[in-house]
Amino acid sequence: MHWSAHSVWWHVYPLGFTGAEQAALPKDTPPVPRLARLTPWLDYLVDLGCNGLALGPVFASETHGYDTVDHFRIDSRLGTERDLLHLVEQARARGVRVLLDGVFHHVGRSFPALADLAAYDPDGSLRVFEGHQRLVALDHTSPRVADYVTDVLVHWLDRGIAGWRLDAAYAVPLPFWRTVTARVRERHPDAWLTGEVIHGDYAGFVDEGGLDSVTQYELWKAIWSSLNDRNFYELAWALDRHNALLDTFAPQTFVGNHDVTRLASRLDDARHLEHALVVLLTLGGVPSVYAGDEQAFRGIKEEREGGDDAIRPPFPAHPDQLAPYGRPYYQLHQLLIGLRRRHPWLVRARTTVTTLTKEALAYTATADAHRLSVALNLSDGSTELALPDAPWQLVAGAGVFGRGGVELPALGWAVGAVGGG
């Protein structure tokens, strides 16, 4: 089993987390070692139950990190290569792997090799990313671009990172990814490569592009939407689709990230935060938790300049300085992540729905001889849900398991295992 099967990632957007400036520092300004601010949080993520630190952009950029100008240099707002390598070493000492975020569809306008590596439209103008004039697309038909991206990926893998999140992977031709990933795996066969894919043929990106995983946005949307509408039929449909994906790969699953409105703000009823987390951590896939979601942080993404600021806020210098109101959500994450870590087979588990109404859902997660039962109730009254006939015992939540079913309280949830395992 690949090491990623045991991974639960804590996802951080470093420029926001550390309170960095909105734009790159002047060239003559000494680097500010802000990456060191993440070190006190390593024990926090371990206590949470995570064993992976997924970093957002750390490379030299013009503004928000996704307008990279040098993939071989750490953004001076965050420090130096030495600061990053120290963080990687500190993480490794705690059994934590580090994932880097690489933007290889486009670069910032001040990227030095722009003239040689950029893509051009038929009229001779620089091609840009989805209408963003500051983000210039690379020419993915050019062997020089493939060489450059391969060199970047290998450079940082050589220095101890465990893998890459490939930003805007959906916008890059699959043959390009296949070329790059094949070269990378010659040097680092155990590296985990996951791509940002919003919609489309998820399995195709893995099969044809040579990636290990992609972001499961379909499941993300189905989770919060079904909870807001109190309509589990939408989630049940998504579970069938999710099962089909698991035949090919383990998707990267999440209920929040640096690009979307915080779950606590997205949900109409905060009591459904628990239901969302139960689903995330009992389904197949490689789950990630966006930093702050475990504290029920709020924040709304807006489609305007600076519209990401609310979902990418600065964090205090130390976890002890967090507000106390988020503690119950942190403890719930500990409970469910702990359950997940005790059942690593869940990474490729398929789900079978046994009870489905608008406000009630029960399913079993199965892999080989392993089974968990999961039951969710969105109604304001107690309800009984059918399960496969087994001696289920409660391992998380609140419910009474009997022969062939479980009784849940209002707005309740429960996870059961055979024999309490």
C-alpha positions, -999 to 999 in steps of 0.1 A, spaced: 0 0 0 14 34 -10 21 58 18 -5 82 5 -32 56 15 -25 65 51 -24 103 46 -47 129 60 -35 164 49 -37 197 67 -38 223 39 -23 257 45 -21 288 23 12 302 36 11 338 23 -23 343 41 -15 321 71 16 341 79 2 375 72 25 383 43 23 414 22 -1 414 -7 26 420 -33 62 409 -37 89 427 -17 112 451 -35 144 434 -48 167 450 -22 145 439 8 159 411 29 138 380 30 113 377 59 115 342 75 78 338 79 78 301 71 92 296 106 57 306 119 44 273 107 67 253 130 46 257 162 16 244 142 32 211 133 24 196 167 -11 211 163 -17 192 131 -3 160 146 -26 164 176 -54 169 151 -46 135 137 -31 146 104 2 134 91 6 156 60 12 193 55 -1 205 21 14 239 15 -1 264 -9 23 285 -31 57 292 -16 77 303 -47 86 338 -57 56 355 -72 41 389 -80 11 388 -56 -10 359 -45 14 330 -52 -3 317 -83 16 342 -105 50 326 -101 81 342 -114 107 317 -101 99 281 -92 134 276 -78 133 305 -53 112 308 -22 91 340 -21 111 365 0 79 373 19 81 338 33 119 334 37 145 314 19 151 278 7 168 272 40 136 282 58 116 258 37 140 229 42 141 235 79 103 233 80 105 200 60 130 186 85 109 196 114 78 180 98 98 148 90 109 146 127 72 144 136 63 119 109 47 145 87 52 147 49 51 180 30 33 186 -3 41 216 -24 18 235 -47 31 241 -83 16 263 -109 27 251 -143 -1 262 -166 8 299 -163 33 323 -148 34 359 -138 43 386 -164 77 392 -149 87 355 -153 123 359 -168 119 332 -195 85 344 -207 95 351 -243 109 316 -247 84 295 -228 51 314 -232 22 304 -254 10 329 -281 -24 334 -297 -28 335 -335 -27 373 -334 8 372 -318 -4 383 -283 5 364 -252 -21 337 -242 -35 342 -207 -53 321 -182 -91 324 -182 -90 361 -190 -65 370 -163 -42 394 -180 -14 390 -154 -13 352 -158 5 342 -190 0 306 -202 31 284 -209 35 267 -242 28 230 -233 37 219 -269 73 230 -263 99 204 -251 116 232 -232 85 237 -211 84 200 -203 121 201 -194 115 231 -172 86 217 -153 103 183 -148 134 201 -134 113 220 -109 94 190 -97 126 169 -93 146 198 -77 122 200 -47 116 163 -45 154 158 -42 152 182 -12 128 161 7 92 170 -2 68 141 -6 48 152 -36 30 179 -56 -4 195 -60 -5 206 -96 -25 238 -99 -49 242 -128 -40 208 -140 -73 207 -159 -60 234 -183 -29 215 -193 -29 189 -221 -28 154 -208 2 143 -231 22 170 -214 14 157 -179 22 121 -191 57 132 -204 65 151 -172 51 125 -147 70 97 -164 102 115 -161 96 124 -125 88 89 -115 121 77 -129 138 97 -101 111 96 -75 88 66 -79 71 72 -45 62 108 -51 24 116 -48 12 138 -77 -23 152 -74 -39 176 -99 -65 204 -95 -94 193 -117 -128 210 -112 -150 188 -135 -147 165 -165 -131 131 -168 -113 127 -135 -102 91 -143 -87 103 -176 -64 127 -159 -50 98 -138 -49 72 -166 -37 95 -195 -19 121 -175 0 98 -152 -13 115 -120 -20 97 -88 -51 117 -79 -73 147 -86 -94 170 -65 -130 156 -60 -150 187 -66 -182 168 -75 -182 152 -40 -175 185 -23 -204 202 -40 -228 172 -33 -220 172 4 -228 209 12 -256 211 -13 -274 180 -1 -271 193 35 -284 227 27 -314 213 7 -319 185 32 -319 162 2 -297 132 5 -306 120 -30 -280 143 -45 -253 129 -22 -264 93 -30 -259 100 -67 -225 114 -60 -216 83 -40 -222 61 -71 -200 83 -92 -174 83 -64 -174 45 -63 -167 44 -100 -137 67 -96 -123 44 -69 -119 17 -95 -91 38 -110 -77 59 -82 -82 74 -47 -95 110 -52 -83 138 -31 -114 146 -10 -122 178 9 -150 199 23 -130 231 21 -99 246 5 -82 280 -3 -105 286 -34 -140 282 -20 -162 297 7 -156 282 41 -179 253 49 -192 270 81 -203 300 59 -216 278 31 -239 257 53 -273 272 62 -273 253 95 -240 250 114 -252 218 130 -246 201 97 -208 207 100 -207 174 118 -226 155 90 -202 169 64 -172 158 83 -185 124 89 -191 119 52 -156 132 43 -138 109 67 -158 77 61 -156 76 22 -128 64 0 -102 89 -10 -73 108 4 -88 135 26 -75 170 34 -86 196 59 -82 232 51 -66 250 80 -92 268 101 -121 245 90 -113 224 120 -120 255 141 -152 263 122 -137 294 107 -160 315 86 -153 333 53 -170 340 20 -152 340 -13 -161 369 -35 -155 373 -73 -135 405 -71 -99 417 -65 -91 407 -29 -121 384 -28 -101 355 -14 -88 374 16 -117 363 39 -109 326 32 -71 331 35 -67 349 68 -36 353 90 -34 329 119 -21 337 153 16 330 161 7 299 182 -23 275 184 -28 285 220 -40 319 208 -70 305 189 -104 315 201 -120 289 223 -153 286 204 -137 264 178 -125 237 203 -156 214 199 -151 212 161 -114 206 166 -122 177 190 -147 163 165 -120 163 138 -97 145 162 -124 118 168 -131 112 132 -96 115 119 -85 91 146 -112 67 133 -99 72 98 -63 65 108 -74 33 125 -91 21 93 -66 29 65 -85 6 42 -111 33 38 -89 49 12 -103 26 -15 -136 17 3 -168 15 -18 -201 26 -3 -235 8 -5 -265 29 4 -290 9 25 -315 36 35 -322 68 15 -348 94 21 -345 132 17 -334 136 53 -319 103 62 -290 83 47 -273 51 58 -245 34 39 -218 8 45 -182 14 36 -165 -18 24 -131 -30 13 -123 -67 12 -134 -81 46 -136 -47 63 -168 -28 70 -181 3 87 -217 15 88 -226 52 87 -260 67 94 -270 104 91 -302 121 101 -311 157 91 -346 157 105 -358 173 137 -371 140 150 -355 106 157 -355 81 130 -346 44 124 -324 34 94 -318 0 79 -284 -16 78 -270 -49 67 -277 -75 93 -246 -76 114 -235 -72 151 -228 -35 147 -213 -16 176 -212 21 180 -177 36 175 -185 73 170 -216 96 172 -249 89 190 -272 60 180 -285 27 191 -275 -2 168 -297 -32 166 -300 -63 144 -304 -48 109 -306 -12 118 -298 19 139 -319 44 157 -307 80 155 -317 111 175 -328 143 158 -299 157 136 -278 128 148 -252 106 132 -235 74 141 -207 52 128 -207 15 136 -182 -13 132 -186 -51 133 -176 -62 168 -167 -26 177 -135 -28 157 
